[in-house]
Amino acid sequence: MISFPAVQEERTYAVDNAPLSRVIYPVGEQVKSYQGLEIVISEVVEEDGCVYYLGFDAEGEDHSLDELELDSSVHFSKPHDRLFAGQVERTTVSSCGWKP
């Protein structure tokens, strides 16, 4: 069972057929916790299948967040980030009459 706190919903998926993608943020990326803490990632650690992010906040204080503490609202704004996350927009070319 997976919890989606942003919409207050829980769902159950088959392990081999889940329509989900795991996002692992790289060093240098800024992430936000569900409690509002924002950090810049300085190290990514994977242990026993869980990802932990070590980083620092705007005041330079060190923090550690596990992936379950991350804010559930994820927005990809850079085109290459959206492409790798599978968030591709379809375009409509009306001058040719082609629509996807």
LUMSE-849810 format. One line per field, with one value per atom (N, C-alpha, C, O): residue number from 1; residue in one letter; chain; atom name; y, z, x. Coordinates in pm, whole numbers. Layout:
N
num	(NUM; ...)
residuo	(a; ...)
cadena	(A; ...)
atomo	(CA; ...)
Y	(Y; ...)
Z	(Z; ...)
X	(X; ...)
//
This chain:
100
num	(1; 1; 1; 1; 2; 2; 2; 2; 3; 3; 3; 3; 4; 4; 4; 4; 5; 5; 5; 5; 6; 6; 6; 6; 7; 7; 7; 7; 8; 8; 8; 8; 9; 9; 9; 9; 10; 10; 10; 10; 11; 11; 11; 11; 12; 12; 12; 12; 13; 13; 13; 13; 14; 14; 14; 14; 15; 15; 15; 15; 16; 16; 16; 16; 17; 17; 17; 17; 18; 18; 18; 18; 19; 19; 19; 19; 20; 20; 20; 20; 21; 21; 21; 21; 22; 22; 22; 22; 23; 23; 23; 23; 24; 24; 24; 24; 25; 25; 25; 25; 26; 26; 26; 26; 27; 27; 27; 27; 28; 28; 28; 28; 29; 29; 29; 29; 30; 30; 30; 30; 31; 31; 31; 31; 32; 32; 32; 32; 33; 33; 33; 33; 34; 34; 34; 34; 35; 35; 35; 35; 36; 36; 36; 36; 37; 37; 37; 37; 38; 38; 38; 38; 39; 39; 39; 39; 40; 40; 40; 40; 41; 41; 41; 41; 42; 42; 42; 42; 43; 43; 43; 43; 44; 44; 44; 44; 45; 45; 45; 45; 46; 46; 46; 46; 47; 47; 47; 47; 48; 48; 48; 48; 49; 49; 49; 49; 50; 50; 50; 50; 51; 51; 51; 51; 52; 52; 52; 52; 53; 53; 53; 53; 54; 54; 54; 54; 55; 55; 55; 55; 56; 56; 56; 56; 57; 57; 57; 57; 58; 58; 58; 58; 59; 59; 59; 59; 60; 60; 60; 60; 61; 61; 61; 61; 62; 62; 62; 62; 63; 63; 63; 63; 64; 64; 64; 64; 65; 65; 65; 65; 66; 66; 66; 66; 67; 67; 67; 67; 68; 68; 68; 68; 69; 69; 69; 69; 70; 70; 70; 70; 71; 71; 71; 71; 72; 72; 72; 72; 73; 73; 73; 73; 74; 74; 74; 74; 75; 75; 75; 75; 76; 76; 76; 76; 77; 77; 77; 77; 78; 78; 78; 78; 79; 79; 79; 79; 80; 80; 80; 80; 81; 81; 81; 81; 82; 82; 82; 82; 83; 83; 83; 83; 84; 84; 84; 84; 85; 85; 85; 85; 86; 86; 86; 86; 87; 87; 87; 87; 88; 88; 88; 88; 89; 89; 89; 89; 90; 90; 90; 90; 91; 91; 91; 91; 92; 92; 92; 92; 93; 93; 93; 93; 94; 94; 94; 94; 95; 95; 95; 95; 96; 96; 96; 96; 97; 97; 97; 97; 98; 98; 98; 98; 99; 99; 99; 99; 100; 100; 100; 100)
residuo	(m; m; m; m; i; i; i; i; s; s; s; s; f; f; f; f; p; p; p; p; a; a; a; a; v; v; v; v; q; q; q; q; e; e; e; e; e; e; e; e; r; r; r; r; t; t; t; t; y; y; y; y; a; a; a; a; v; v; v; v; d; d; d; d; n; n; n; n; a; a; a; a; p; p; p; p; l; l; l; l; s; s; s; s; r; r; r; r; v; v; v; v; i; i; i; i; y; y; y; y; p; p; p; p; v; v; v; v; g; g; g; g; e; e; e; e; q; q; q; q; v; v; v; v; k; k; k; k; s; s; s; s; y; y; y; y; q; q; q; q; g; g; g; g; l; l; l; l; e; e; e; e; i; i; i; i; v; v; v; v; i; i; i; i; s; s; s; s; e; e; e; e; v; v; v; v; v; v; v; v; e; e; e; e; e; e; e; e; d; d; d; d; g; g; g; g; c; c; c; c; v; v; v; v; y; y; y; y; y; y; y; y; l; l; l; l; g; g; g; g; f; f; f; f; d; d; d; d; a; a; a; a; e; e; e; e; g; g; g; g; e; e; e; e; d; d; d; d; h; h; h; h; s; s; s; s; l; l; l; l; d; d; d; d; e; e; e; e; l; l; l; l; e; e; e; e; l; l; l; l; d; d; d; d; s; s; s; s; s; s; s; s; v; v; v; v; h; h; h; h; f; f; f; f; s; s; s; s; k; k; k; k; p; p; p; p; h; h; h; h; d; d; d; d; r; r; r; r; l; l; l; l; f; f; f; f; a; a; a; a; g; g; g; g; q; q; q; q; v; v; v; v; e; e; e; e; r; r; r; r; t; t; t; t; t; t; t; t; v; v; v; v; s; s; s; s; s; s; s; s; c; c; c; c; g; g; g; g; w; w; w; w; k; k; k; k; p; p; p; p)
cadena	(A; A; A; A; A; A; A; A; A; A; A; A; A; A; A; A; A; A; A; A; A; A; A; A; A; A; A; A; A; A; A; A; A; A; A; A; A; A; A; A; A; A; A; A; A; A; A; A; A; A; A; A; A; A; A; A; A; A; A; A; A; A; A; A; A; A; A; A; A; A; A; A; A; A; A; A; A; A; A; A; A; A; A; A; A; A; A; A; A; A; A; A; A; A; A; A; A; A; A; A; A; A; A; A; A; A; A; A; A; A; A; A; A; A; A; A; A; A; A; A; A; A; A; A; A; A; A; A; A; A; A; A; A; A; A; A; A; A; A; A; A; A; A; A; A; A; A; A; A; A; A; A; A; A; A; A; A; A; A; A; A; A; A; A; A; A; A; A; A; A; A; A; A; A; A; A; A; A; A; A; A; A; A; A; A; A; A; A; A; A; A; A; A; A; A; A; A; A; A; A; A; A; A; A; A; A; A; A; A; A; A; A; A; A; A; A; A; A; A; A; A; A; A; A; A; A; A; A; A; A; A; A; A; A; A; A; A; A; A; A; A; A; A; A; A; A; A; A; A; A; A; A; A; A; A; A; A; A; A; A; A; A; A; A; A; A; A; A; A; A; A; A; A; A; A; A; A; A; A; A; A; A; A; A; A; A; A; A; A; A; A; A; A; A; A; A; A; A; A; A; A; A; A; A; A; A; A; A; A; A; A; A; A; A; A; A; A; A; A; A; A; A; A; A; A; A; A; A; A; A; A; A; A; A; A; A; A; A; A; A; A; A; A; A; A; A; A; A; A; A; A; A; A; A; A; A; A; A; A; A; A; A; A; A; A; A; A; A; A; A; A; A; A; A; A; A; A; A; A; A; A; A; A; A; A; A; A; A; A; A; A; A; A; A; A; A; A; A; A; A)
atomo	(N; CA; C; O; N; CA; C; O; N; CA; C; O; N; CA; C; O; N; CA; C; O; N; CA; C; O; N; CA; C; O; N; CA; C; O; N; CA; C; O; N; CA; C; O; N; CA; C; O; N; CA; C; O; N; CA; C; O; N; CA; C; O; N; CA; C; O; N; CA; C; O; N; CA; C; O; N; CA; C; O; N; CA; C; O; N; CA; C; O; N; CA; C; O; N; CA; C; O; N; CA; C; O; N; CA; C; O; N; CA; C; O; N; CA; C; O; N; CA; C; O; N; CA; C; O; N; CA; C; O; N; CA; C; O; N; CA; C; O; N; CA; C; O; N; CA; C; O; N; CA; C; O; N; CA; C; O; N; CA; C; O; N; CA; C; O; N; CA; C; O; N; CA; C; O; N; CA; C; O; N; CA; C; O; N; CA; C; O; N; CA; C; O; N; CA; C; O; N; CA; C; O; N; CA; C; O; N; CA; C; O; N; CA; C; O; N; CA; C; O; N; CA; C; O; N; CA; C; O; N; CA; C; O; N; CA; C; O; N; CA; C; O; N; CA; C; O; N; CA; C; O; N; CA; C; O; N; CA; C; O; N; CA; C; O; N; CA; C; O; N; CA; C; O; N; CA; C; O; N; CA; C; O; N; CA; C; O; N; CA; C; O; N; CA; C; O; N; CA; C; O; N; CA; C; O; N; CA; C; O; N; CA; C; O; N; CA; C; O; N; CA; C; O; N; CA; C; O; N; CA; C; O; N; CA; C; O; N; CA; C; O; N; CA; C; O; N; CA; C; O; N; CA; C; O; N; CA; C; O; N; CA; C; O; N; CA; C; O; N; CA; C; O; N; CA; C; O; N; CA; C; O; N; CA; C; O; N; CA; C; O; N; CA; C; O; N; CA; C; O; N; CA; C; O; N; CA; C; O; N; CA; C; O; N; CA; C; O; N; CA; C; O; N; CA; C; O; N; CA; C; O; N; CA; C; O; N; CA; C; O; N; CA; C; O; N; CA; C; O)
Y	(-117; 0; 124; 131; 220; 344; 459; 467; 550; 666; 786; 811; 859; 983; 1095; 1129; 1154; 1252; 1379; 1444; 1416; 1540; 1533; 1635; 1412; 1394; 1306; 1265; 1280; 1200; 1069; 1038; 992; 868; 761; 791; 635; 522; 425; 403; 368; 274; 153; 160; 42; -80; -116; -119; -145; -181; -314; -348; -387; -506; -458; -362; -525; -483; -479; -389; -576; -583; -500; -499; -429; -355; -218; -166; -161; -31; 83; 89; 173; 286; 403; 517; 372; 471; 477; 379; 591; 608; 663; 753; 609; 658; 768; 753; 879; 990; 994; 1000; 992; 1008; 1135; 1144; 1232; 1363; 1361; 1292; 1436; 1440; 1544; 1631; 1532; 1631; 1768; 1779; 1871; 2006; 2047; 2166; 1949; 1978; 2030; 1991; 2119; 2169; 2091; 2081; 2037; 1962; 2019; 2093; 1984; 2036; 1919; 1826; 1925; 1822; 1855; 1968; 1758; 1783; 1882; 1935; 1908; 2007; 2145; 2239; 2158; 2288; 2317; 2423; 2225; 2245; 2230; 2129; 2328; 2321; 2304; 2377; 2207; 2185; 2171; 2136; 2199; 2171; 2041; 2032; 1943; 1811; 1816; 1862; 1766; 1758; 1613; 1587; 1518; 1377; 1294; 1324; 1190; 1096; 961; 909; 903; 775; 677; 708; 558; 453; 342; 291; 307; 205; 118; 168; -11; -106; -69; -87; -19; 14; 150; 188; 224; 357; 464; 443; 577; 686; 795; 836; 841; 949; 1064; 1043; 1184; 1303; 1382; 1416; 1409; 1494; 1627; 1632; 1736; 1866; 1978; 1954; 2099; 2216; 2311; 2318; 2386; 2482; 2619; 2632; 2719; 2854; 2918; 3004; 2873; 2926; 2847; 2879; 2743; 2661; 2547; 2481; 2524; 2416; 2282; 2274; 2178; 2045; 1977; 1993; 1902; 1827; 1695; 1679; 1601; 1473; 1448; 1464; 1408; 1374; 1238; 1210; 1153; 1031; 1059; 1156; 976; 1004; 1008; 1070; 944; 948; 1081; 1112; 1162; 1293; 1403; 1516; 1370; 1472; 1515; 1437; 1640; 1696; 1613; 1579; 1580; 1496; 1572; 1510; 1704; 1783; 1803; 1877; 1735; 1742; 1809; 1772; 1910; 1980; 1983; 2026; 1938; 1942; 2056; 2057; 2151; 2266; 2263; 2315; 2201; 2195; 2085; 1977; 2112; 2012; 1876; 1773; 1874; 1744; 1670; 1547; 1743; 1679; 1616; 1505; 1688; 1638; 1517; 1422; 1520; 1408; 1282; 1176; 1293; 1177; 1127; 1010; 1213; 1171; 1117; 1071; 1123; 1072; 1169; 1130; 1296; 1397; 1471; 1582; 1411; 1468; 1520; 1450; 1643; 1702; 1669; 1668; 1642; 1624; 1761; 1843; 1783; 1911; 1891; 1783; 1994; 1990; 2086; 2204; 2037; 2120; 2145; 2066; 2256; 2283; 2323; 2302; 2382; 2426; 2307; 2322; 2191; 2072; 1987; 1891; 2024; 1946; 1819; 1735; 1805; 1686; 1708; 1811; 1610; 1613; 1477; 1374; 1474; 1343; 1272; 1162)
Z	(0; 0; 0; 72; -81; -92; -56; -101; 26; 70; -17; -48; -57; -132; -47; -61; 43; 138; 74; 132; -42; -105; -139; -142; -166; -199; -96; -116; 13; 124; 73; 96; 4; -55; -39; -38; -28; -24; -134; -159; -200; -309; -296; -240; -350; -352; -497; -581; -524; -659; -654; -552; -763; -777; -797; -870; -735; -741; -885; -921; -966; -1103; -1203; -1322; -1158; -1251; -1196; -1236; -1108; -1048; -1146; -1202; -1166; -1259; -1190; -1197; -1125; -1047; -1092; -1143; -1071; -1097; -971; -907; -936; -820; -866; -964; -796; -829; -725; -605; -772; -683; -727; -839; -639; -671; -665; -582; -753; -756; -658; -609; -632; -552; -619; -741; -540; -592; -610; -621; -612; -627; -495; -388; -503; -383; -366; -460; -246; -217; -93; -16; -75; 37; 110; 47; 243; 322; 333; 304; 376; 394; 507; 519; 591; 698; 656; 736; 530; 478; 482; 437; 534; 536; 396; 330; 349; 218; 236; 313; 165; 170; 29; -65; 18; -104; -76; 23; -161; -138; -160; -263; -59; -71; -83; -127; -44; -55; -59; 11; -142; -152; -104; -156; -5; 52; 36; 70; -17; -26; 70; 65; 157; 257; 275; 304; 257; 270; 183; 226; 64; -29; -8; -83; 93; 120; 85; 102; 35; -3; 104; 147; 145; 243; 178; 106; 203; 148; 260; 359; 245; 339; 269; 151; 342; 280; 381; 502; 331; 418; 379; 263; 479; 454; 419; 402; 407; 366; 466; 429; 594; 697; 705; 785; 621; 621; 721; 739; 788; 885; 814; 716; 864; 806; 847; 959; 753; 778; 703; 608; 748; 681; 662; 755; 542; 511; 444; 357; 487; 408; 303; 315; 201; 89; 129; 60; 239; 285; 347; 362; 383; 441; 336; 369; 210; 105; 79; 95; 39; 5; -109; -205; -97; -199; -326; -427; -325; -445; -517; -471; -628; -705; -837; -907; -871; -997; -1069; -1013; -1193; -1274; -1373; -1454; -1366; -1454; -1570; -1677; -1548; -1654; -1752; -1710; -1881; -1980; -1963; -1975; -1935; -1923; -1797; -1796; -1690; -1569; -1598; -1555; -1670; -1703; -1796; -1782; -1890; -1982; -1907; -1929; -1818; -1744; -1644; -1607; -1601; -1510; -1587; -1526; -1721; -1802; -1816; -1856; -1785; -1797; -1929; -1932; -2035; -2168; -2215; -2210; -2262; -2315; -2461; -2535; -2502; -2645; -2704; -2644; -2822; -2888; -3003; -3060; -3034; -3145; -3252; -3224; -3372; -3482; -3569; -3658; -3542; -3611; -3756; -3838; -3791; -3929; -4025; -4144; -3976; -4061; -4045; -4119; -3949; -3924; -3843; -3826; -3793; -3717; -3570; -3514; -3508; -3365; -3309; -3363; -3200; -3144; -3080; -3028)
X	(85; 0; 90; 190; 53; 129; 37; -77; 90; 13; 47; 163; -57; -42; -101; -218; -19; -73; -127; -214; -78; -125; -274; -342; -323; -464; -536; -650; -467; -521; -581; -698; -497; -543; -436; -317; -479; -388; -429; -548; -328; -356; -265; -156; -312; -235; -205; -295; -77; -33; 42; 102; 39; 122; 266; 290; 359; 499; 551; 626; 512; 563; 484; 517; 379; 295; 253; 149; 331; 294; 322; 431; 226; 245; 318; 275; 428; 502; 646; 701; 707; 850; 914; 860; 1027; 1101; 1194; 1268; 1190; 1277; 1388; 1361; 1513; 1627; 1697; 1748; 1699; 1755; 1907; 1965; 1972; 2118; 2175; 2103; 2303; 2375; 2361; 2372; 2335; 2319; 2174; 2144; 2083; 1940; 1884; 1930; 1787; 1718; 1589; 1509; 1568; 1446; 1380; 1442; 1253; 1176; 1109; 1059; 1109; 1043; 895; 854; 815; 672; 647; 537; 750; 737; 786; 784; 830; 871; 1019; 1061; 1100; 1245; 1301; 1276; 1377; 1440; 1590; 1653; 1647; 1791; 1847; 1776; 1975; 2049; 2126; 2199; 2108; 2167; 2318; 2366; 2391; 2536; 2584; 2696; 2497; 2532; 2404; 2307; 2406; 2293; 2343; 2443; 2275; 2315; 2199; 2085; 2231; 2129; 2168; 2279; 2074; 2100; 1976; 1868; 1993; 1883; 1762; 1648; 1787; 1680; 1617; 1527; 1661; 1607; 1711; 1831; 1663; 1753; 1746; 1638; 1864; 1876; 1951; 2050; 1904; 1967; 2032; 1967; 2160; 2233; 2252; 2284; 2231; 2244; 2241; 2250; 2227; 2230; 2118; 2077; 2070; 1962; 2021; 2142; 1935; 1977; 2074; 2153; 2068; 2159; 2289; 2376; 2302; 2423; 2423; 2525; 2310; 2301; 2281; 2206; 2348; 2337; 2207; 2159; 2151; 2028; 2035; 2111; 1953; 1938; 1789; 1710; 1751; 1611; 1609; 1690; 1515; 1497; 1390; 1314; 1384; 1294; 1148; 1067; 1111; 972; 934; 816; 1034; 1009; 993; 958; 1019; 1013; 869; 775; 854; 723; 663; 733; 536; 472; 439; 404; 448; 424; 556; 643; 570; 694; 663; 569; 743; 726; 860; 960; 860; 981; 966; 873; 1057; 1046; 1146; 1118; 1262; 1361; 1322; 1283; 1332; 1289; 1356; 1289; 1487; 1554; 1510; 1506; 1475; 1423; 1287; 1259; 1204; 1070; 1080; 1002; 1173; 1191; 1232; 1174; 1330; 1377; 1273; 1276; 1182; 1075; 954; 857; 960; 850; 735; 625; 758; 653; 671; 725; 626; 642; 508; 407; 507; 383; 370; 469; 249; 223; 193; 124; 244; 218; 120; 111; 49; -45; 4; 28; 19; 62; -60; -93; -127; -253; -234; -323; -118; -98; -92; -120; -55; -51; -176; -197; -258; -377; -348; -437; -226; -188; -214; -177; -278; -300; -263; -304; -186; -147; -265; -250)
//
